[in-house]
């Protein structure tokens, strides 16, 4: 076996194991589905973690954003499935609650939150998104 093939095999194994651990870490506790619409008006589903505080539900986005967050910003009302039921929400950024929501997520998702945080550069600058049920 060549040295290049051995190095490639090791890298492939590390990437595969990281993916499996990430999948296990992110799916072992409650996951909700957020529905947004892309520029072609196609509904997109994103699986996310959720925390509850003072009667509201919170999602969290990294300071650098993401594709689902870019789509969310184009909509006043979004839909989310939780516990098998689909609800409509208005939303607002709540940066002042960042530490509290990070703590709630860490308590709820445990080592998975730390692991995913390490892969994504940390949670320190994440922004909570408050969801309020819409009529």
Secondary structure, DSSP 8 states (H G I E B T S, - for coil): --HHHHHHHHHHHHHHHHHHHHHHHHHSS--EEEEEE-TTS-EEEEEE--EEETTEEEEEE-TT--HHHHHHTT-SEEEEEETTEEEEEEEEE-GGGHHHHHHHHHHHHTHHHHHHHHHHT-STT-EEEEEEE--
